[in-house]
Amino acid sequence: MTDETPPAEGDVVSYSRTFTEADVRTFTELSNDRGDHHLEPDDEGRLLVHGLLTATLPTKVGGEMDFLARTMEFDFRRPVYTGEKITCRVTIDRLEEREDRYVGASLVECENEAGETVMTGSFDGIIRK
């Protein structure tokens, strides 16, 4: 996949990130989601990462493809904490070429370092030519 070549059905793009306390606090300010469960450290000193902050992982991958999402759906399966490395895999499930764009859909799976699924989902939309 290059700037000139769209992704193809079956392509898998991965991205990993470890969220920090600063990430959670910044997202708290941006979203105004100030639930104590995000602001009070647990017994291990970690903060609970907002679900929508975790959902920025597949949006980062989609952004690299210049994918304009029409719908996004996420299932938050396990909590994510600061200091955990989360790996997101986006699989191109469907991609159809049209005159001025590609129309497609992708599947999402995010796992923590222990290999546990923390989030699944999907999104569909377009890539402009």
Beta strands, then each sheet from edge to edge (+ up, - down):
strand 1: 12-18
strand 2: 67-76
strand 3: 85-97
strand 4: 101-111
strand 5: 117-128
sheet 1: 1+ 3- 4+ 5- 2+
end
